[in-house]
Amino acid sequence: MASRGRAGRAGSRGRRWRRVRGRRDHERGAGPGAAGAQRGAGAERQAVREEEGGGPGDREVSGGRGGGCRLVREFVAQNNTCQIKHVIQILSQEFALSQHPHSRKGGLIGLAACSIALGKDSGLYLKELIEPVLTCFNDADSRLRYYACEALYNIVKVARGSVLPHFNVLFDGLSKLAADPDPNVKSGSELLDRLLKDIVTESNQFDLVGFIPLLRERIYSNNQYARQFIISWILVLESVPDINLLDYLPEILDGLFQILGDNSKEIRKMCEVALGEFLKEIKKNPSSVKFAEMANILVIHCQAADDLIQLTAMCWMREFIQLAGRVMLPYSSGILTAVLPCLSYDDRKKNIKEVANVCNQSLMKLVIPEDDEMDETKQSMTLPAEPTSQESLSKTEAASSGSLDASGDSNFSNSSVFTVTSSERIQVTLNLDGIVQVLDCHLHDTSIGMMTRIAVLKWLYHLYIKTPRKMFRHTDSLFPILLRTLSDESDEVILKDLEVLAEIASSPAGQTEGHGPSDSSDVRPGPVELHIPARTSQLSSSGAKGLECSPSTPTMNSYFYKFMINLLKRFSSERKLLENRGAFIIRQLCLLLNAENIFHSMADILLREEDLKFASTMVHTLNTILLTSSELFQLRNQLKDLRTPESRNLFCCLYRSWCHNPVTTVSLCFLTQNYKHAYDLIQKFGDLEVTVDFLTEVDKLVQLIECPIFTYLRLQLLDVKNNPYLIKALYGLLMLLPQSSAFQLLSHRLQCVPNPELMQTTDSTKPSTGFKRMTASNIDYTELLQHFEKVQNKHLEARHQRAGRAEQLDRRVVL
């Protein structure tokens, strides 16, 4: 049945050959002198005769029933090898390779006839028969190329499986004919191509190893017909059970992705099918897949401008990460380079964005705490970070992609195969330096989208959680860009950025001596800088480390105080950031870190700030947050009673910095129920320069007194006898205000204060609880009041200096 089927197919091809050749002769016509040129071949023309249902391969030369064929058959019968070779040599050298086109035509027909006459013995002379025919494939005359294709068809059909040792030269010749401009030559080559595919499919002796280098070379052809020819062969070879093309996929994967970008829809579809079949095979047999050798090929094509290439490569990358697991870790930096920008794609590239997001999440899960413990100098295995350029990537592509890992010096044996099961047991070193470099570059790139920036910050946070020891080696280089990211337009980006900064400031790994922050990165000069004079207590034998931690601040790690300094420096240089996002940033930090530590350290830094105007503004912002934010409820309760030494220490620290702003100092005294001291402060207001801004802040304080935060203060107005200084302080504020809405509001409140005679009780002889609390606190309020006066004198002097400079500038403008 199979032989009859093949005979039927061959007969059909024979009829096609006659139609093609008849059309060819009709179009071109036979030239004169053909008889003389083909005399050595035994006839002027060659007629096609289908013998016993055979195809166009069964040919005899007309005129004398094919004298040339009979002669060769006689030599075969006599086993006269020398004479057979002599005949073939004459046909080749004197005719097929002749300078005269008609002689070449006759020689090609003669070689085909000789092959038919040899029959099964033609395999012994295939090299001599094939080489001259293949030479004619390059003939300038399309008729000669057509006859060469016809002759080779006859030779291959007779020899069948014997031609496989010569498959590479046949494939090379066919790949050229597939792109032939002449449609008749192209049709003839298609018939020969189908015959050769049948032979390869039926045989189990195909030399795939020897064929791969040629396939790898020809797969980079830019001709559409050649590409179609290549893809058709890949599909055939991939479908043969005995041929394992998957082992050699790294050799041709790059070329397949390039063909996927062809302008022809048909070729793109064929290539898509081929890649789909390979991916199915990979999913079925992941243990035999060389994931590592193909990783960087996918990285390059995941960055392609063509949507189909990018989506297909991204889908492959997703499967590779999920199937290969930690084997893909050494290529993380390249993968992130390709994946991260895709996360900000709009709905026009929604599919790519979704797949890229899965890749990103899957890759992140591969990083484990054990990566922080592995010694980078002791690797139990060596993985290649980039394939040999001769095998899969051109040097130009590798250079332009900029995505290959920095660990590309390692080598990988072609015989090595990664398995999914073994990859879980093999230690794979995480290339953390490369990952951080990629993340840092993306943060510096202002053109990237919001989702990409969020993903980068999530990666940094994840790395600080999983590998804190190694990550703190990069903290000094990451710190500046993380601070700049606080100026981002997106609240989501700022939130993620604050999470990373908070983790840096609170991680125990940040306390490591060898990787602490340096002075150069801490107090790097800038256009606007916080000037923090060194204290005697800080200039201890610890040297630089003394500057990193405030002597009065509860220490978190060596980066916490540095973070507070640089954050205030950022607010100082970007006043819009302070106005628009300052409260938001500080409130979120109070949730992520210890609120007491934040206020303690900021107050300590602002105490030594030389830019007094900024210090006043910053104190006002901090005070508003302290009095109004729900996140600081516990801290307010702690300050309200001042029962512990820690709370009293915090009050004194805040008070000294709050002195930069008189009204905020009074509000702090109200919060801590230091009413007598509040009254003393208000008495000093008469010596201050009362400005519009000053009165505006008093107005805001009156509004705050009416808020729920000061409910306890308003209730204490009922106890007139024990809180006389509270009432005096409120009346003092009333006297400071002009006749305004705030004045009316506070006046109405004070009118509600009851008559002390009516409020007397039998327990009036007991000492006031407020007096007990104040005397127990052991706070030197006289020293605090003197400090307030000293700070306010500095502010007055600074305002006068600014006013003087402004007057001089105005005079210069007038002149």
C-alpha positions in Angstrom: 0.0 0.0 0.0 2.8 2.4 1.0 4.7 1.7 -2.2 1.6 2.2 -4.4 1.0 5.5 -2.6 4.5 6.7 -3.2 4.3 5.5 -6.8 1.1 7.5 -7.2 2.6 10.6 -5.7 5.7 10.2 -8.0 3.4 9.8 -11.0 1.6 12.9 -10.1 4.9 14.8 -9.9 5.9 13.4 -13.3 2.8 14.8 -14.9 3.6 18.1 -13.2 7.1 18.0 -14.4 5.8 17.6 -18.0 3.4 20.4 -17.6 6.0 22.7 -16.2 8.6 21.7 -18.8 6.1 21.9 -21.7 5.1 25.4 -20.5 8.8 26.2 -20.2 9.6 25.1 -23.8 6.5 26.8 -25.2 7.6 30.1 -23.5 11.2 30.0 -24.4 11.5 27.7 -27.4 14.4 25.3 -28.2 17.5 27.0 -29.5 19.4 25.8 -32.7 22.4 23.6 -32.4 21.0 21.5 -29.6 21.6 18.3 -31.5 25.3 18.8 -31.8 25.6 19.9 -28.2 23.9 16.8 -26.9 25.5 14.2 -29.2 27.7 12.9 -26.4 24.6 12.4 -24.2 23.1 10.1 -26.9 20.2 12.2 -28.1 19.1 15.7 -29.1 16.3 15.7 -26.6 15.2 13.7 -23.6 11.7 12.4 -23.6 9.9 11.6 -20.4 8.3 8.2 -20.1 6.5 7.1 -17.0 7.3 3.4 -16.6 4.9 1.3 -14.5 3.3 4.3 -12.9 6.7 5.8 -12.0 7.4 9.5 -11.8 9.7 11.7 -13.8 12.7 10.0 -12.5 12.2 7.0 -14.9 13.7 8.5 -18.0 15.4 7.1 -21.1 17.0 9.0 -23.9 15.1 9.0 -27.2 16.9 8.0 -30.4 18.0 4.4 -30.4 16.0 3.6 -27.3 18.5 5.6 -25.2 21.9 4.4 -26.2 23.5 6.1 -23.3 21.3 4.3 -20.8 21.9 0.9 -22.5 25.6 1.5 -22.4 25.6 2.2 -18.7 23.4 -0.8 -18.0 25.8 -3.0 -19.9 28.6 -1.6 -17.7 26.6 -2.3 -14.6 25.9 -5.8 -15.7 29.6 -6.3 -16.3 30.4 -4.6 -13.0 32.7 -2.3 -14.9 33.1 0.5 -12.3 35.8 2.3 -14.2 33.8 2.6 -17.4 30.8 3.9 -15.4 32.9 6.6 -13.7 34.4 7.4 -17.1 31.0 8.0 -18.6 29.8 10.1 -15.7 33.1 12.1 -15.9 32.6 12.8 -19.6 29.0 13.9 -19.0 30.1 16.1 -16.1 33.3 17.7 -17.4 32.6 17.9 -21.2 28.9 18.6 -21.1 27.3 19.6 -17.7 30.2 22.0 -17.0 30.6 23.1 -20.5 30.7 26.8 -21.5 27.9 26.2 -24.1 24.4 26.3 -22.5 23.0 23.6 -24.8 25.9 21.3 -24.0 25.2 21.9 -20.3 21.6 21.0 -20.9 22.5 17.8 -22.6 24.9 16.9 -19.9 22.3 17.3 -17.2 19.9 15.1 -19.1 22.6 12.5 -19.6 23.5 12.5 -15.9 19.8 11.9 -15.1 19.6 9.1 -17.6 22.8 7.6 -16.2 21.3 7.6 -12.7 18.2 5.8 -14.0 20.4 3.2 -15.7 22.4 2.6 -12.5 19.3 2.0 -10.5 20.0 0.9 -7.0 23.7 1.1 -7.7 23.5 4.9 -8.3 24.3 5.4 -4.6 27.9 4.4 -5.3 28.3 7.3 -7.7 26.1 10.0 -6.1 29.0 12.4 -5.4 30.0 12.4 -9.1 26.4 12.6 -10.2 25.2 15.4 -7.8 28.1 17.9 -7.8 27.9 19.0 -11.5 24.1 19.2 -11.2 24.4 21.4 -8.1 26.9 23.6 -9.9 24.3 24.3 -12.6 21.9 25.6 -9.9 24.0 28.8 -10.0 23.7 29.1 -13.8 22.6 32.5 -15.1 20.2 30.9 -17.5 16.9 30.1 -15.8 16.3 27.2 -18.4 19.6 25.6 -17.2 18.6 26.0 -13.6 15.3 24.3 -14.4 16.9 21.4 -16.2 19.4 21.0 -13.3 16.5 20.8 -10.9 14.8 18.2 -13.1 18.0 16.2 -13.3 18.5 16.2 -9.6 14.9 15.1 -9.0 15.6 12.0 -11.2 18.9 11.3 -9.4 17.3 11.6 -5.9 14.2 9.6 -6.8 16.4 6.7 -7.9 18.8 6.8 -5.0 16.2 7.5 -2.3 17.8 7.0 1.1 21.3 6.8 -0.3 21.3 10.6 -0.9 21.1 11.3 2.9 24.9 11.5 3.3 24.8 14.3 0.8 21.8 16.0 2.4 23.6 19.1 3.3 24.7 20.0 -0.2 21.3 19.1 -1.5 19.6 21.3 1.2 22.1 24.1 0.4 21.2 24.0 -3.3 17.5 23.8 -2.7 17.5 26.7 -0.3 18.9 28.9 -3.1 16.4 27.6 -5.6 13.6 28.4 -3.2 14.4 32.1 -3.6 14.8 31.8 -7.4 13.1 34.7 -9.3 11.9 32.3 -12.1 8.5 30.8 -11.2 9.2 27.6 -13.2 12.5 27.0 -11.4 10.7 27.6 -8.1 8.0 25.1 -9.0 10.6 22.5 -9.9 12.5 23.0 -6.7 9.2 22.6 -4.7 8.7 19.1 -6.3 12.3 18.2 -5.4 11.9 19.6 -1.9 8.8 17.4 -1.3 10.6 14.3 -2.5 13.5 15.0 -0.2 11.2 15.5 2.7 9.5 12.2 2.0 13.0 10.5 2.0 14.0 12.2 5.3 10.7 11.3 6.9 10.9 7.6 6.0 14.5 7.2 7.0 16.0 6.7 10.4 19.6 7.5 9.3 19.2 11.3 9.0 22.4 13.1 10.3 20.8 15.9 12.4 24.1 16.8 14.1 25.8 17.5 10.7 22.7 19.4 9.4 22.3 21.9 12.3 25.3 24.2 11.4 23.9 24.6 7.9 20.4 25.2 9.3 21.7 27.7 11.8 23.5 29.6 8.9 20.6 29.6 6.5 17.9 30.5 9.1 19.2 34.1 9.0 18.2 34.6 5.4 16.2 37.7 4.7 14.5 36.3 1.5 10.9 35.4 2.1 10.9 32.3 0.0 14.1 31.1 1.7 12.5 31.7 5.1 9.4 29.8 4.1 11.6 26.9 2.9 13.6 26.9 6.2 10.4 26.9 8.3 8.8 24.1 6.3 11.9 21.9 6.9 11.9 22.7 10.7 8.3 21.7 10.9 9.0 18.5 9.0 12.0 17.6 11.2 10.1 18.5 14.4 7.3 16.1 13.4 9.6 13.1 12.9 9.6 11.1 16.2 13.1 9.7 15.7 14.6 13.2 15.3 15.0 15.2 18.5 15.3 18.8 17.2 14.6 20.1 20.8 18.2 19.4 21.8 19.4 21.8 19.1 16.8 24.5 19.7 19.3 27.0 21.2 21.1 26.9 17.8 18.0 28.1 15.8 15.8 29.9 18.3 17.2 33.4 17.6 16.7 32.8 13.9 13.1 31.7 14.4 12.3 34.8 16.3 13.7 36.9 13.5 11.6 35.1 10.9 8.6 35.7 13.1 9.0 39.4 12.2 8.7 38.8 8.5 6.4 41.0 6.5 4.5 38.0 5.1 1.5 37.0 7.1 1.9 33.4 5.9 5.5 33.1 7.0 4.7 34.7 10.3 1.9 32.2 10.8 4.2 29.2 9.9 6.9 30.4 12.3 4.3 31.0 15.0 3.2 27.4 14.5 6.7 26.1 14.7 7.5 28.0 17.9 4.2 26.8 19.4 5.1 23.2 18.7 8.5 23.7 20.3 7.0 25.2 23.4 4.5 22.3 23.7 7.5 19.9 23.5 9.3 21.9 26.2 6.3 21.7 28.5 6.1 17.9 28.0 9.9 17.3 28.5 11.3 20.1 30.6 14.1 17.8 31.9 15.7 17.7 28.5 15.6 21.4 27.8 18.7 23.6 27.8 17.0 26.6 29.5 20.2 28.4 30.3 21.4 28.4 26.7 18.2 30.1 25.5 17.7 32.6 28.3 19.5 35.6 26.8 18.0 34.9 23.4 14.6 35.4 24.9 15.8 38.5 26.8 16.8 40.1 23.5 13.5 39.4 21.7 11.4 40.4 24.8 12.6 43.9 23.9 11.7 43.7 20.2 9.7 46.5 18.6 7.5 44.0 16.8 4.5 43.2 19.1 4.2 39.5 17.9 7.9 38.8 18.6 7.7 40.5 21.9 4.6 38.7 23.0 5.8 35.3 21.9 9.2 35.8 23.6 7.5 37.0 26.7 5.3 33.9 26.8 8.4 31.7 26.4 10.1 33.6 29.2 7.1 33.0 31.5 7.2 29.3 30.8 11.0 29.2 31.3 10.8 30.9 34.7 8.0 28.6 35.8 9.6 25.4 34.5 13.3 26.0 35.1 12.9 27.8 38.4 16.1 29.0 40.0 18.1 28.0 36.9 17.0 31.4 35.5 18.3 33.4 38.5 21.7 34.2 36.9 19.8 35.9 34.1 17.6 38.0 36.3 19.1 41.4 35.4 18.6 40.7 31.7 15.0 39.5 32.3 14.2 42.6 34.4 15.6 44.8 31.7 13.2 43.3 29.3 10.2 42.9 31.6 10.0 46.0 33.7 9.3 48.5 30.8 6.4 46.3 29.6 4.6 46.8 33.0 3.7 50.4 32.0 2.2 49.5 28.6 -1.3 50.8 27.9 -4.3 48.7 26.8 -3.1 48.5 23.2 -0.4 46.1 24.5 -2.5 44.6 27.3 -1.5 41.0 26.5 2.2 41.8 26.7 1.7 43.7 29.9 -0.2 40.8 31.5 2.4 38.2 30.6 5.3 40.5 31.7 3.6 40.9 35.0 3.5 37.2 35.5 7.2 36.9 34.6 8.0 39.6 37.1 6.1 38.0 39.9 7.4 34.5 39.2 11.0 35.8 39.1 10.6 37.6 42.3 9.5 34.4 44.1 12.7 32.7 43.1 14.7 35.0 45.5 14.9 33.3 48.9 16.6 34.1 52.2 19.2 31.5 51.5 20.6 33.8 48.7 21.8 36.1 51.5 23.8 33.4 53.0 25.5 31.9 49.9 29.1 32.7 49.4 29.4 34.3 46.0 33.0 33.0 45.7 32.0 29.4 46.1 29.6 28.4 43.3 28.6 24.8 43.0 27.8 25.2 39.4 28.7 27.4 36.5 26.0 28.8 34.2 26.4 30.7 30.9 25.1 34.2 30.9 25.3 34.6 27.2 25.4 32.2 24.3 28.3 32.1 21.8 27.6 34.7 19.2 28.5 32.3 16.4 25.8 29.9 17.5 22.8 32.0 18.2 23.3 35.7 18.3 25.2 38.1 16.1 27.6 40.4 17.9 25.6 43.5 16.7 22.4 42.2 18.3 24.2 41.3 21.6 25.7 44.8 21.8 22.6 46.7 20.9 20.4 44.9 23.4 22.4 45.9 26.4 20.6 43.2 28.4 23.1 40.4 28.8 24.0 39.6 32.4 27.3 40.8 33.8 28.1 37.2 34.6 28.7 36.3 31.0 32.2 35.0 31.5 31.0 31.6 32.6 30.9 28.7 30.1 28.3 26.0 29.6 29.0 22.6 28.1 26.8 21.7 25.1 26.2 18.3 26.6 24.9 19.7 29.9 21.2 19.6 30.5 19.3 21.2 33.3 16.4 19.4 34.8 13.6 20.9 36.8 14.2 18.4 39.7 17.9 18.9 39.9 17.6 22.7 39.6 15.9 22.8 43.0 18.9 21.0 44.6 21.7 22.9 42.8 22.8 26.1 44.4 22.5 29.0 41.9 24.2 32.2 42.8 22.0 35.3 42.6 23.6 38.0 40.5 22.5 40.7 42.9 24.9 43.4 41.6 23.4 43.1 38.1 19.8 43.2 39.4 20.5 46.3 41.5 22.2 48.0 38.6 19.1 47.5 36.4 16.7 48.6 39.1 18.9 51.7 39.8 18.9 52.6 36.0 15.1 52.3 35.8 14.7 54.6 38.8 17.0 57.2 37.2 15.0 57.0 33.9 12.4 59.7 34.2 10.6 58.5 31.1 9.4 55.2 32.5 5.8 54.7 33.5 4.4 54.6 37.0 3.8 50.9 37.1 7.4 50.2 36.2 8.6 52.5 39.0 6.3 50.7 41.5 7.6 47.4 40.3 11.2 48.5 40.7 10.5 49.7 44.3 8.7 46.4 45.1 11.8 44.6 43.9 14.1 46.7 46.1 11.8 46.1 49.1 11.7 42.4 48.4 15.5 42.2 48.1 16.0 44.1 51.4 13.6 41.6 53.0 15.1 38.5 51.5 18.8 39.4 51.2 19.4 42.4 53.6 23.1 41.7 54.2 24.0 41.8 50.6 21.6 44.6 49.8 23.2 47.0 52.3 26.4 46.9 50.3 24.4 48.9 47.7 22.5 51.2 50.0 24.9 54.1 49.7 24.5 54.1 45.9 20.7 53.6 46.1 20.0 56.2 48.8 20.1 59.4 46.7 17.8 58.1 44.0 15.4 56.8 46.6 15.2 60.2 48.2 14.7 61.9 44.8 11.8 59.5 44.2 9.9 61.1 47.1 9.3 63.9 44.6 7.4 61.6 42.3 3.9 62.7 41.1 2.3 59.4 42.1 1.2 58.8 45.6 1.6 55.0 45.0 5.2 55.4 44.0 5.9 57.5 47.1 4.3 55.0 49.3 6.4 52.2 47.9 9.5 54.4 48.1 8.8 55.1 51.8 8.5 51.4 52.4 11.9 50.8 51.0 13.4 53.7 52.9 11.7 52.6 56.1 13.1 49.0 55.7 16.6 50.5 55.2 16.2 52.6 58.3 14.9 49.8 60.5 16.7 46.6 59.3 19.1 45.1 61.7 21.5 44.4 58.8 22.0 48.2 58.6 23.8 48.2 61.9 26.7 46.2 60.4 29.9 47.9 61.0 31.4 47.1 57.7 28.6 48.5 55.6 27.5 51.6 57.5 26.9 54.9 55.8 29.9 57.1 55.1 30.2 60.7 55.8 30.7 61.6 52.2 27.3 60.3 51.3 25.7 61.6 54.4 26.7 65.3 54.2 27.3 65.6 50.6 27.2 69.4 49.7 24.3 70.6 47.6 22.6 73.7 46.5 20.6 73.8 49.7 22.0 71.9 52.7 21.1 71.4 56.3 24.0 72.8 58.3 24.4 70.6 61.4 27.3 71.8 63.6 29.1 69.0 65.3 28.6 68.5 69.0 31.3 67.7 71.4 29.5 64.5 72.4 29.4 63.4 68.8 33.1 63.9 68.2 34.1 61.0 70.2 36.6 58.3 69.5 34.0 56.6 67.2 34.7 59.3 64.7 32.5 59.2 61.7 30.0 56.9 63.3 29.3 59.5 65.9 27.7 61.7 63.3 25.4 59.0 62.2 23.3 58.8 65.3 21.9 61.5 67.5 23.0 61.3 71.1 19.4 61.9 72.2 17.6 59.8 69.6 16.5 56.2 70.3 18.7 54.4 67.8 17.2 52.1 65.1 20.2 51.5 62.9 23.0 53.5 61.4 20.9 54.6 58.4 17.9 55.9 60.4 19.5 59.2 61.5 21.1 59.6 58.0 17.6 59.1 56.5 16.1 61.8 58.7 18.9 64.3 57.9 18.6 63.7 54.2 14.8 63.9 54.3 14.9 67.3 55.9 17.5 68.3 53.4 15.1 67.3 50.7 12.3 69.4 52.2 14.7 72.3 52.6 15.8 72.2 48.9 12.2 71.5 47.6 9.8 73.7 49.5 6.9 72.6 47.1 7.6 69.0 48.2 7.2 70.1 51.8 4.0 72.1 51.1 2.3 69.5 49.0 3.6 66.1 50.3 5.5 66.9 53.5 2.6 65.9 55.9 1.7 62.9 53.7 5.3 61.6 53.8 5.8 62.1 57.6 2.5 60.5 58.5 3.3 57.4 56.4 6.7 57.2 58.0 5.1 57.3 61.4 3.1 54.2 60.4 6.1 52.4 59.0 8.6 53.4 61.7 8.5 54.4 65.3 6.7 57.8 65.5 8.6 58.8 68.7 11.9 58.1 67.0 11.0 60.2 64.0 9.9 63.3 66.0 12.8 62.9 68.4 15.4 62.8 65.6 13.8 65.5 63.5 13.6 67.8 66.5 17.2 67.2 67.3 18.3 68.0 63.7 16.2 71.1 63.5 17.6 72.4 66.8 20.9 72.8 65.0 19.5 74.0 61.7 21.0 77.3 60.5 18.2 78.2 58.0 15.9 79.6 60.7 13.0 80.3 58.2 13.0 76.7 57.1 13.3 75.5 60.7 10.2 77.5 61.6 8.2 76.2 58.7 9.2 72.6 59.4 8.4 72.9 63.1 4.9 74.2 62.1 4.4 71.3 59.8 5.5 68.7 62.4 3.3 70.4 65.1 0.3 70.2 62.8 0.9 66.6 62.1 1.4 65.9 65.8 -1.9 67.6 66.8 -4.2 66.4 64.0 -3.0 63.0 62.6 -4.8 59.9 63.8 -1.6 57.9 63.3 0.0 59.8 66.2 -2.8 59.2 68.8 -0.5 57.1 71.1 2.3 59.7 70.9 -0.1 62.5 71.9 -1.3 60.4 74.8 2.3 59.8 75.8 3.0 63.6 75.8 -0.3 64.5 77.5 0.7 63.0 80.8 4.5 63.2 80.9 4.5 60.3 83.4 7.6 58.5 82.2 11.2 59.8 81.9 11.0 59.0 78.2 8.0 61.2 77.6 9.6 64.0 79.5 12.8 63.7 77.6 10.8 63.7 74.3 8.9 66.9 75.5 12.1 68.7 76.2 13.6 67.7 72.9 10.5 68.8 71.0 10.2 72.0 73.0 13.8 73.2 72.1 13.1 72.8 68.4 9.5 74.1 68.6 10.9 77.3 69.9 11.6 78.2 66.3 7.9 78.9 66.1 6.3 80.7 69.2 2.7 79.6 68.5 3.6 76.0 68.0 5.5 76.1 71.3 2.4 77.3 73.1 0.3 74.5 71.4 2.9 72.0 72.6 2.4 73.3 76.2 -1.3 73.0 75.8 -0.9 69.4 74.6 1.3 68.5 77.5 -0.9 70.4 80.0 1.9 72.8 80.9 -0.5 75.7 81.3 1.6 77.8 83.6 4.5 77.7 81.2 2.1 78.4 78.3 1.0 81.5 80.1 4.6 82.5 80.7 5.4 82.1 77.0 2.4 84.2 76.0 3.6 86.9 78.3 6.8 87.0 76.3 4.9 87.5 73.1 4.7 91.2 73.9 8.4 91.4 73.3 8.2 89.7 69.9 7.6 91.2 66.5 3.9 90.5 65.8 3.4 89.9 62.1 0.5 88.8 59.9 1.9 85.3 59.8 2.1 85.3 63.6 -1.5 86.3 64.0 -2.6 83.8 61.4 -0.9 81.0 63.4 -2.7 82.2 66.6 -5.9 82.1 64.6 -5.2 78.5 63.6 -4.4 77.6 67.2 -7.8 78.9 68.3 -9.4 76.7 65.7 -7.5 73.7 67.0 -8.6 74.3 70.5 -12.2 73.8 69.3 -11.2 70.4 67.7 -11.8 67.0 69.4 -8.1 66.7 70.1 -8.3 69.4 72.9 -11.6 68.1 74.4 -9.7 67.4 77.7 -8.5 71.0 77.7 -12.0 72.4 77.3 -13.3 70.1 80.1 -10.5 71.4 82.4 -12.0 74.9 82.1 -14.7 73.6 84.5 -12.1 73.2 87.2 -11.3 76.9 87.4 -9.6 76.8 90.8 -7.0 74.1 89.7 -6.4 75.5 86.2 -6.1 79.2 86.6 -3.1 79.4 84.2 -5.1 77.7 81.5 -7.7 80.4 81.6 -5.0 83.1 81.8 -3.2 81.6 78.8 -6.5 81.6 76.8 -7.2 85.1 77.7 -3.7 86.0 76.7 -4.4 84.5 73.2 -7.6 86.5 73.1 -5.8 89.7 73.8 -3.3 89.0 71.0 -6.1 88.6 68.4 -7.6 91.4 66.5 -11.4 91.6 66.3 -11.9 88.6 64.0 -13.9 85.4 63.8 -11.2 83.6 65.9 -11.5 86.3 68.5 -15.3 85.9 68.7 -14.9 82.1 68.8 -12.5 82.2 71.8 -14.4 84.9 73.5 -17.6 82.8 73.4 -15.7 79.9 74.8 -14.3 81.9 77.7 -17.7 83.3 78.5 -18.8 79.7 79.2 -16.2 79.3 82.0 -18.3 78.9 85.2 -18.0 81.1 88.3 -15.4 79.5 90.6 -17.6 80.3 93.7 -20.4 78.2 92.2 -18.1 75.3 91.3 -16.7 74.8 94.9 -17.0 71.3 96.4 -16.1 69.8 99.7 -12.8 68.4 98.2 -11.5 71.9 97.5 -8.8 71.5 100.1 -7.1 68.7 98.0 -4.0 69.9 96.0 -4.5 70.0 92.3 -3.6 67.0 90.2 -2.0 69.3 87.7 0.4 70.7 90.3 1.3 67.2 91.4 2.1 66.2 87.8 4.2 69.2 87.1 6.2 69.0 90.3 6.8 65.3 89.6 8.1 65.9 86.1 11.2 67.7 87.4 11.4 69.8 84.2 13.5 73.0 84.4 10.9 75.4 82.9 13.1 78.4 83.6 15.9 77.0 81.4 13.3 76.2 78.7 12.0 79.8 78.8 15.5 81.2 78.5 16.1 78.9 75.5 12.8 80.2 73.9 14.0 83.8 74.3 17.4 82.9 72.8 15.9 81.2 69.7 13.4 84.0 69.1 16.2 86.6 69.3 18.0 84.7 66.6 14.9 84.7 64.4 14.4 88.5 65.0 18.0 89.1 64.0 17.6 86.9 60.9 14.5 88.7 59.8 16.2 92.1 60.1 19.1 90.8 58.0 16.7 89.6 55.3 14.8 92.9 55.4 18.1 94.8 55.1 19.2 92.8 52.0 15.8 93.3 50.4 16.1 97.1 50.9 19.5 97.1 49.3 18.2 95.1 46.4 15.3 97.6 45.9 17.7 100.5 45.9 19.9 98.9 43.3 16.8 98.3 41.1 15.8 102.0 41.5 19.3 103.2 40.7 
